[in-house]
Amino acid sequence: SLAADPAAGNVFLQCPSSHTRRVADYCARASFAVACSPLGVTQPPFSGTSVDKCVTLWCAEPALFALLAISDPVLSAVVQRVLLVPERAVTLDEALAGLVAELRRAKAGTVRCIAHPRSLADRLCASVEGAGVQLEPKRGRHQFVAALAWANSGFAYGLSRAVDSQPHEPATFRAAAATCRAYYKLREAISLEFKLPPAPAGAGALADGVAGVAAGEAHASPAPLVLHALRALDLGAAPGGWSSCLLEHGAESVVAIDPAEMAPEVLAHPRLEHLKMRTEQAVLQLKARGEMFDIVVCDMNLPPQDCAAMVESVADILVPGGHVVLTLKRTMRNRDEWNAAVAEVQASLAPVLKDFNLVHLFANTNLERTLLARRRGPREEQRRAPWLLMGAACVAGLAVMGAHAYRR
């Protein structure tokens, strides 16, 4: 049996193969209370477009990281299971023998088995029962979790306390303020744009690592108030998912623009003002009032160019350096037309915005992207606007020409 090797990872996050790169990137940039480093992705010894894979991580405190990971609203949306597997073996027989030895040392009474791929589950369960240990798959009724996973050139395995690696219950991680699914898009965008601080230090003070906490308590801490003292403008706000997210993260005030009704619990918030009218009318009213904002967000279900026009119309009431979060939705079937539309959006906003970052968030569908940007300052805008406008026309034109050439 090979010794536990930090370079090989001690935590596996099982998720759909289409999400492995984004899961690894998120873990690399997210601010968790414990250090973690993505190392790679397991490749199961079979193929298929819908095959689950595991993102391998090395974590300084794997048990605590597992608890934080399953309580993270972003990871919990795509990570199906967290496997704590610090040990390595060349063959399956060696891995199973190692697990049996750990079970005997721990004097385990009841165990839940998890395996990846699932074809390993029968051998794992048979070995556990053969060691005289009772199998108990139901949550809350087992003392330990025995994990076994394919690790490319061998097998990874480990034994952990049950609460350390409980798979998530989907309902457990729904934020209290989340009025709609869109909430999670803005939450992740905020984590990218404002670099969310680490999780509360109190999570690390639990007895026996995390064994003393009930599964599900880790999500109870409030969202970081990274928008403290910032004034926010939400375009196309109804029913209020993004407005609730802004308020939850500490925005001083939120002006929500939408002719449709807002959710009652959001509308009742003392720091929210709902302008029940079209954006064009609301912008005139806000300008007449002399309002200025620090962050503008927009998640309208409109063609990308129309959403860009909405954002451009409020640029005058966004402070220099202010933040923009804009969802771009693919309303066309042709991929080249979509790419041309995205290029046109960035080009049209370039005279007033800078620091563009086009990202595919976990909460984005396959037909969405999120654009992050900052407001240019007055001098910067005056100095750069002429050549930016010329460049904007060139970029959009080339993108459209490419789309036409592709169709021919």
C-alpha positions in Angstrom: 0.0 0.0 0.0 1.2 3.5 -0.9 1.5 6.0 1.9 -0.9 9.0 2.0 0.5 11.5 -0.5 -0.6 15.2 -0.3 0.3 15.6 -4.0 -2.3 13.0 -4.8 -5.1 14.7 -2.9 -7.0 13.8 0.2 -10.5 15.1 -0.8 -12.4 14.1 -3.9 -15.4 16.1 -5.0 -17.7 14.0 -7.2 -19.5 16.1 -9.9 -20.7 15.8 -13.5 -17.7 15.7 -16.0 -19.0 18.9 -17.6 -18.4 20.8 -14.3 -15.0 19.6 -13.2 -13.0 22.5 -14.6 -15.3 25.1 -13.0 -15.4 23.2 -9.7 -11.6 23.2 -9.6 -11.4 26.9 -10.6 -13.9 27.8 -7.9 -12.0 26.0 -5.2 -8.8 27.6 -6.3 -10.2 31.2 -6.0 -12.8 30.8 -3.2 -11.9 32.0 0.2 -12.5 29.0 2.5 -11.5 28.9 6.2 -9.0 26.1 5.4 -6.3 26.0 2.7 -7.1 23.8 -0.3 -5.4 23.3 -3.6 -7.0 21.6 -6.7 -4.7 19.0 -8.1 -6.5 17.4 -11.0 -9.5 15.2 -12.1 -9.9 11.5 -12.0 -10.6 9.6 -15.2 -12.9 6.6 -14.6 -11.9 3.5 -16.6 -14.9 3.9 -18.9 -16.2 6.6 -21.3 -19.4 8.5 -21.8 -20.6 12.1 -22.0 -22.5 12.0 -18.7 -19.9 10.2 -16.6 -19.3 11.7 -13.2 -15.7 12.5 -12.3 -13.9 13.6 -9.1 -12.0 16.8 -8.7 -9.0 16.0 -6.4 -7.9 18.5 -3.8 -5.3 18.6 -1.1 -6.7 20.2 2.1 -4.9 21.1 5.3 -8.0 20.1 7.3 -10.0 17.8 5.0 -12.9 17.1 7.4 -13.5 20.8 8.0 -13.2 21.6 4.3 -15.8 18.9 3.6 -18.3 20.5 6.0 -17.6 23.9 4.4 -17.9 22.5 0.9 -21.3 20.9 1.4 -22.7 24.1 3.0 -21.4 26.3 0.2 -24.4 27.3 -2.0 -22.3 27.3 -5.2 -20.6 23.9 -4.7 -23.6 22.2 -3.2 -25.5 22.9 -6.5 -23.2 20.7 -8.5 -21.1 18.5 -6.1 -22.9 15.3 -5.5 -20.6 13.8 -2.9 -17.5 14.6 -0.9 -15.1 11.7 -0.3 -12.4 11.9 2.3 -9.7 9.6 0.9 -6.2 10.3 2.3 -4.9 6.8 1.7 -3.7 5.1 -1.5 -3.4 1.6 -2.8 -2.2 0.1 -6.0 -4.8 -2.6 -6.2 -8.4 -2.8 -5.2 -7.7 -5.7 -2.8 -5.1 -3.6 -1.0 -7.5 -0.7 -0.7 -10.2 -2.9 0.8 -7.8 -4.5 3.2 -6.6 -1.0 4.3 -10.2 0.1 5.0 -11.0 -3.0 7.0 -7.9 -2.4 9.1 -9.1 1.2 9.7 -12.6 0.0 10.7 -11.1 -2.4 13.3 -8.8 0.3 14.7 -11.8 2.7 15.0 -14.0 -0.1 16.5 -16.7 1.1 14.1 -20.2 -0.1 14.8 -22.3 1.3 11.9 -20.9 2.4 8.6 -22.2 4.0 5.4 -20.3 3.1 2.2 -19.7 5.5 -0.7 -17.8 4.6 -3.8 -16.8 6.2 -7.1 -17.5 4.8 -9.6 -20.5 3.1 -8.2 -19.3 -0.2 -9.7 -16.9 -0.4 -6.7 -19.8 -0.3 -4.2 -20.6 -4.0 -4.1 -17.0 -5.0 -3.3 -16.7 -2.2 -0.6 -20.0 -3.2 1.1 -19.0 -6.9 1.1 -15.6 -6.1 2.7 -17.2 -4.0 5.4 -19.8 -6.7 6.2 -17.1 -9.3 6.1 -15.3 -7.4 8.9 -18.4 -7.7 11.1 -19.4 -4.1 10.8 -23.1 -3.2 10.2 -24.0 -1.3 7.1 -26.3 1.7 7.7 -27.0 3.8 4.6 -29.5 6.2 6.2 -28.3 9.6 7.3 -28.0 10.2 11.0 -27.8 6.5 11.9 -24.2 5.6 11.1 -21.0 6.5 13.0 -18.5 6.4 10.1 -18.3 6.8 6.3 -16.1 4.4 4.4 -15.1 6.0 1.1 -13.4 4.3 -1.9 -12.6 5.9 -5.3 -10.7 5.2 -8.4 -7.6 7.5 -8.5 -6.3 7.0 -12.1 -3.3 4.9 -11.3 -4.7 3.1 -8.3 -7.3 3.5 -5.6 -8.0 6.1 -2.9 -9.7 5.3 0.4 -10.4 6.6 3.8 -12.6 6.3 6.9 -14.2 9.4 8.5 -16.8 10.3 11.0 -20.3 10.4 9.5 -20.9 14.1 10.1 -17.6 15.0 8.3 -18.8 14.0 4.9 -22.5 13.9 4.8 -23.8 14.3 1.2 -25.9 17.4 1.0 -29.6 17.6 1.0 -30.7 20.0 -1.7 -33.2 21.9 0.5 -30.6 22.4 3.2 -28.5 24.9 1.3 -31.3 27.2 -0.1 -30.5 30.6 1.3 -33.3 32.1 3.3 -33.3 35.3 1.2 -33.3 33.5 -2.1 -36.5 34.5 -3.8 -35.6 32.7 -7.1 -32.9 30.6 -8.7 -31.3 33.8 -10.1 -30.2 34.7 -6.5 -27.2 32.3 -6.8 -25.9 33.9 -10.0 -25.5 37.2 -8.3 -24.1 35.6 -5.2 -21.3 34.0 -7.2 -20.7 37.2 -9.2 -20.3 39.1 -5.9 -17.8 36.5 -4.7 -15.8 37.1 -7.9 -16.0 40.8 -8.0 -15.6 41.6 -4.3 -13.4 38.6 -3.2 -15.5 37.3 -0.4 -13.7 36.9 2.9 -13.1 33.5 4.5 -15.8 31.6 6.3 -16.4 32.5 10.0 -13.5 31.4 12.2 -15.9 29.8 14.6 -16.4 26.9 12.2 -12.9 25.7 13.1 -13.5 25.6 16.8 -15.7 22.5 16.8 -14.9 19.6 19.0 -13.1 16.7 17.2 -12.7 18.7 14.0 -16.3 18.8 12.8 -17.7 15.8 14.6 -19.6 17.9 17.2 -21.7 19.8 14.7 -25.0 18.7 13.2 -25.0 18.4 9.5 -26.6 21.5 8.1 -25.6 24.0 10.8 -22.6 25.3 8.8 -24.9 27.3 6.4 -26.4 29.3 9.2 -23.9 32.2 9.3 -25.0 35.3 7.5 -23.6 36.4 4.1 -20.5 38.6 4.3 -21.4 42.3 4.2 -19.1 43.1 1.3 -21.6 45.7 -0.1 -21.7 47.7 3.1 -22.4 51.4 2.4 -22.9 50.8 -1.4 -26.0 51.9 -3.2 -27.4 49.4 -5.7 -29.6 49.6 -8.7 -31.4 46.4 -9.9 -32.7 46.6 -13.5 -35.6 44.1 -14.3 -35.7 43.2 -10.6 -38.9 41.2 -10.2 -39.5 38.9 -8.4 -36.5 40.1 -6.3 -33.8 37.4 -6.3 -31.0 39.8 -7.1 -32.4 42.5 -4.9 -32.6 40.2 -1.9 -29.0 39.1 -2.6 -27.8 42.7 -2.7 -29.6 43.4 0.6 -28.3 40.3 2.2 -24.7 41.3 1.4 -25.1 44.6 3.1 -26.1 47.1 0.4 -27.0 50.5 2.0 -30.0 50.8 -0.3 -31.5 49.0 -3.3 -33.6 50.6 -6.0 -35.4 47.9 -7.9 -36.9 48.8 -11.3 -39.5 46.5 -12.8 -43.2 47.1 -13.8 -43.9 43.6 -12.5 -44.7 42.7 -8.8 -41.9 42.0 -6.4 -42.0 39.2 -3.9 -43.7 40.4 -0.7 -40.9 39.5 1.6 -38.4 41.5 -0.5 -40.8 44.4 -1.0 -41.2 44.7 2.8 -37.4 45.3 3.3 -36.8 48.8 4.7 -33.8 49.4 2.5 -35.5 48.6 -0.8 -37.4 51.0 -3.1 -39.5 49.5 -5.9 -40.0 51.7 -8.9 -42.9 49.9 -10.6 -42.3 51.2 -14.1 -40.2 50.7 -17.2 -36.4 51.3 -17.0 -36.6 54.4 -19.3 -39.1 56.1 -17.1 -37.3 55.2 -13.9 -33.9 56.5 -15.2 -35.4 59.9 -15.9 -36.9 60.0 -12.4 -33.6 58.9 -10.8 -31.6 61.5 -12.7 -34.1 64.2 -11.7 -33.6 63.2 -8.1 -29.8 63.4 -8.5 -29.4 59.7 -7.4 -26.0 58.0 -7.9 -25.2 54.3 -7.5 -22.2 52.2 -6.7 -23.3 49.0 -8.4 -25.8 48.2 -11.2 -27.1 44.7 -11.8 -29.3 43.4 -14.6 -30.7 39.9 -15.2 -33.4 40.7 -17.8 -34.6 38.1 -20.2 -33.8 40.1 -23.3 -31.4 39.9 -26.2 -27.8 40.8 -25.2 -27.8 44.1 -27.1 -31.0 45.3 -25.4 -29.6 44.5 -22.0 -26.4 46.4 -22.9 -28.5 49.4 -23.9 -30.3 49.3 -20.5 -26.9 49.4 -18.7 -25.6 52.1 -21.0 -28.6 54.3 -20.2 -27.8 54.3 -16.5 -24.0 54.9 -16.9 -24.5 58.5 -16.0 -25.8 57.6 -12.6 -23.1 55.0 -11.8 -20.1 56.4 -9.9 -16.6 56.2 -11.4 -15.2 52.8 -10.6 -18.7 51.5 -9.9 -19.5 47.8 -10.5 -21.7 46.3 -13.2 -23.1 42.7 -13.2 -24.9 41.9 -16.4 -26.4 38.5 -17.5 -26.2 37.9 -21.3 -28.7 35.4 -22.5 -28.4 33.5 -25.7 -31.5 34.3 -27.7 -30.2 33.1 -31.0 -29.5 29.5 -32.1 -26.4 30.1 -34.2 -23.2 30.1 -32.1 -21.4 32.6 -34.3 -24.3 35.0 -34.0 -24.1 34.6 -30.2 -20.4 35.3 -30.2 -21.0 38.3 -32.4 -23.7 39.6 -30.0 -21.3 39.2 -27.0 -18.6 41.1 -28.9 -21.1 43.8 -29.9 -22.2 44.2 -26.2 -18.6 44.7 -25.0 -17.8 47.0 -27.8 -20.9 49.2 -27.3 -20.2 49.5 -23.5 -16.4 50.0 -23.9 -16.7 53.9 -24.0 -18.2 53.9 -20.5 -17.1 50.7 -18.9 -13.7 48.9 -18.4 -12.2 45.8 -16.9 -14.5 43.4 -18.7 -14.7 39.9 -17.4 -17.0 37.4 -19.2 -17.6 34.4 -17.0 -19.7 31.2 -17.0 -21.1 30.9 -13.5 -22.3 27.7 -11.9 -25.8 29.2 -11.7 -25.7 30.2 -15.4 -27.4 27.9 -17.8 -25.5 26.7 -20.9 -27.2 29.5 -22.7 -26.0 32.3 -20.4 -22.9 34.2 -19.5 -22.3 36.9 -16.9 -20.4 40.1 -17.7 -18.6 41.9 -14.9 -17.2 45.4 -15.5 -16.4 48.7 -13.9 -17.4 52.3 -14.7 -14.8 54.5 -16.4 -13.9 57.8 -14.8 -14.8 61.2 -16.5 -11.2 61.9 -17.7 -10.7 58.3 -18.8 -13.9 58.4 -20.7 -13.1 61.6 -22.5 -9.6 60.5 -23.4 -10.4 57.0 -24.6 -13.9 57.4 -26.1 -12.9 58.4 -29.7 -10.6 55.5 -30.5 -12.8 53.0 -28.4 -15.8 53.9 -30.5 -13.8 53.1 -33.7 -12.5 49.9 -32.2 -16.0 48.9 -31.1 -17.3 49.2 -34.6 -14.4 47.1 -35.9 -14.8 44.3 -33.4 -18.6 44.1 -33.9 -18.2 44.2 -37.6 -15.6 41.5 -37.7 -17.7 39.2 -35.5 -20.8 39.7 -37.7 -18.7 39.0 -40.9 -17.4 35.8 -39.3 -21.0 34.7 -38.6 -22.1 35.3 -42.2 -19.0 33.6 -43.6 -19.7 30.5 -41.4 -23.3 30.3 -42.7 -22.1 30.4 -46.3 
